[in-house]
Amino acid sequence: MSAPTNSFEPPKAASDSLGCRPDKLSASHELRGSDMTFYRKRLDDRALSQVTTQASARGFLLGVSMSARHRRSIFRGRQAAAHDFGRGDIYIRDFADDYRADIHGSFDFTLVELPPAFFERAAQELRGAPVTGLATVVAQHDPVLEHLVHALAPALARPEQACSLFIDQLGTVIGTHLLQRYAGARLAQPRSGALSRVHEERAKQLLLSKVKGNVSIPEIARECNMSASYFLRAFKETTGQTPHQWLMAQRVEKAREFLANTELPLAEIAVACNFYDQSHFSRVFSQLMGSSPGNWRRRAGR
């Protein structure tokens, strides 16, 4: 009697929400903001791979190439068109359409998912009929988006340490650029160039009251009775800084008082000033003061 044949085959790994095989990716990060979700997907393998997603009501997806060379063949029915991407080249696609692309070799993309709720909230800022989507583009260079996603890269690499305030700022700027350039939207201008004294004090109070910057730009903007993009422009006009820059400056000022007047270890000062850890404290302090906390303390005579 012959031995039974083992016909078991291991199941194929499921694709992630963007149609990638997680077991094949060299890096995969996800970061959620108030209005959108950010991803970093990288594949170092030179073999041919494929990305597929079924049609859904998820909104739109922006992809920005972080690498100098990438080629993909995008299918419409049985017909495929090849597209070459350079660094800073983008694509925008509608989740309402089935998507299939053959990936020729390695890739590195930052992706931004814009749900229907993003367009609903944006309608408050639009003149005329609100837009419900974006133009579909493939392999088009956009230096503005290239710059913005590179600023986002450190937060995507450490999503557990990401400051929601910083993420919301970048998301608001990215969203405004997309609406203006790829939806033809005209955004209404603020009624005044600066915040009123009442709104400035309320905004700063909210920024200081939230531990580790876990307050959203939309939340503060609602308290000031304005949209997120209005608020960002008005806050910078008023203070000369973005909300995140202003908050970091306040924490560094508080840290300087500790450094000058106490002998607390740097790790304890970092906690007291609401930095994530000593490394984060040292990095921000050095950027703003041009010196590490330890060197600054020594020069201050402690």
N, C-alpha and C positions, 0 to 999 in steps of 0.2 A: 504494500500500500504506500503510495507516494505521500510525502509530507505536504500539508496544505500550503498553498501559495499565500504569502503575506502581501495583500494588495493595499495596505494602509498607506496613504499619502498625507504628509503633514498639511494642515490648512494653510492657504496663502494668507499672508499678513494683510489685514484690512488697511484701506487708505484712510488718511486723516481727513479733516473737514475741508481741506483744500485740494484733495485728490492726490496727495503725495503718499508714498510708502514710508512710514516712519522708520522701518527697519533698514531702509536704504539711505536715509538722510545722514549727512555728516554733522549737521547742527539743525536744531529746530527749537525756536523760542516763541512764546506767545505773551502778549501784554494787553490787558484790557483798559481802555480809557472810558470816559463818560459817554462819548458819542460813537466811538469806533474801536476796532480791535486791531492790534499790530502784530505782525509775525516776521520772523527771520527764518528762511529756509535755505539751507546750503547742501549741495551734493558735490562731492569731490570725485566721484566715480566717472570715468570716461565712457562707460557703456551707455547704450541707448536705453532710455527709460520713458515712461508715459505718465501723464497727468490727466485724469478724467474726473468730472463732476457732473451730476445730473442737475437739470434745471430746478430752481427753487426761488423762493421769494426773499432771499437774504439781502438783496440790494446790489451793490457794486463792489468790485475788487480792483484796487490799484496795485500794480507791481512795479518796483523800481530796481533795476539791475545794479548790483553792487560790484560786479566783476566786469573786466574789460571785454571779454568775448563770450558770447552765448548764442546758440542757435536752437530754434524750436520750429516744428512744423505744426501749424494749427489747422485742424480739420473743420470743414463745413460740409456736412454730409460725407461723401466719399472723396471729396476734393481737398487737397492739403496745399497750404501756401507756406513757404519757408521764410522765416524772419531772423535777421541777425541783430543782436542786441550788444551795445557797448555800455560802458559804465555811465549811469545816469539816464539810460533809455528806459522808457516806461511802457506799460500797457494798462488799459482800462477795459474791463469786461463786465457784462451784465450777468448776474447769477441766474437771471430768468432764462438764459440760453444754456442748452447742453454744451459742455466744453470738453474737448479732447485735444491734447497736444503731445507730439513725440518730442522728447528732449534729447538733443544730440550732445551728449557729454555732460560736463560739470555745469553747475549754475549756482548763483548766490543772489537771492532776492529779498528785499524788504517788502512786505505786503501790508496793505491797509484795507480792512473790510469796513465798508460804509453801509450800515443797515438802513432800512426805510425810515426808521426813527430819526436818523441824521437829517434826511431831507425834510421831514416834517418840522423839525426844530429850526432848520435853516429858513423855512418859509417866512418866519417872523422878520427876517432881515432883507427880504427881496422886494424889489419894486416890480409891480405887475404880477403876472401869474407865477406862482412858485414852481420851481423845477422839481421833477420827480426822478431824474437820473442824469447820467453823464454821457458824453460822446464816447464811442468806442474807438480807441486808438491802439496801435501796435508798433513797438520799436521806434517811438518818437522821443527825441532827447528833451529833457526838461531840467535845466540846471537849478531851478528853484527847488523842485522836489528832491533832486539829488542832494542838495545842501541840507535840506530839512531831515531826510532820513539818516544821513550820516550823523547829524546831531542826536538822533534818536538811538543810534547803535549801542552806546554804552548801557543805556537803560534796558534795551532788549537783551543784552548779554547777561544782565543781573536783574531779571524782572522782580525778584523778591525784595530788592532794595529800591525799586523805582519810586520816585516821588510823583504822586498822582497830579499834583499841581503842575509840575514840569510836563508830564505827558499830556495833560489837557491843553496847556499852552501850545505845544507843538501841534496837537490835533486840531485846534482851532485855526491855526495858521495854514495847515495843510488843507483843511476843509474849505476855507475861504478861497485859497488859490484854485482848488479844483472847481468850485462853483463858478468863479469868474472866468477861468480859461477854458473849461471843458463842458460848461453848461450855459455859457453866455449870460450868466446872472449879473444883475447890477445890484450891488449892495448899497443900501441907504447909508448916508454919512451920519455920524453922531450929531446930535443937536448942539453939543458944545465940545470943544476940543479937550477939556479937562474935566475931572471929577469935581463935583461940589465938595465943600468941606465935610458935609455930613456923610456923603458916600465914600469919600477918602478915608475918614475915620472908621466907618463901618467895615470897609474892605480890609483895612489893616488889622482891625480887631479880630476879624474872622481868620485872617492869615496866621496871626500869632496864637490864636486859641486852639488850633488843630495840631496835634502831635505829629511830627515827621511829615508835615505838609499834606496830610490826608484830607484836604478840602478841595473841591472841584471848582474849576473856573465857572461853569454854569451855575453852581450853587451861590457863589459870591455875586455873579452878575444878576441873578434873580433878586438878591437882597438890595441891589442898587437899581432895580427896575430897568435893566437894559440887557441886551443880548451879550453873548460871550465875546464876540469880536468887537462890539462897541466898548465893552469893559476893558479889554486888553489894550486897545488904542488909547482910551482915556486914562488908564492907570499909568501907562508909560509917559503920556504927555504930562501928567501931574507930577510924577516922581522921577522921571528919567530912567526908570528901570522896569523890567517885567515883574509881575508878582513874585515869580520864583527867585529872581535876582534880589529883589527887595528883602524877601524872607531870609535868604542865605546871608545877606549883609547884616540883618538884625541878629542872627545867631552868632555870626563871627564877632560882632560887637560885644555880645554877652560873654562869649568865650574869652575875649581880650580882658574883660574885667576879672574873670576867674584866674587867668594866667598872671595878671599883674598883682592881684591881691590875695591869692591863696597858693597853697602848695599841693593842691589836688592833682593826682595823676591825670595824664591826658585822656585816658580811657574814661575816667569819671566825669571829666569836663565834657567829653563828647556826649555822654548820656544826659547830663544836666542841660545841655544846649540843644537836645533833640536831634543830634546827628545819628545816623544809623549805627556807626561804630567809630573807632579811633581812626581807621583808614579813611573813611568818608570825611571825618572832621579835618584831618590833616590835608586831604586833597582840596577841599573847599577853602580852608584857611589860607593855604599856600597860593591858590589862584587869586584870592582877593587881596592878600597882604604882601605877596611876593616873598614870603618867608615861611618856613614850617613853624608850627606852634612852639616846638622846643626851642628853636633859634630865637623866635620873637620873645619868649619868656626870658631867655638868658640876656638878651639885650635890654630887657625891661628891669633887670637886676634881681630876678627871683632865683 
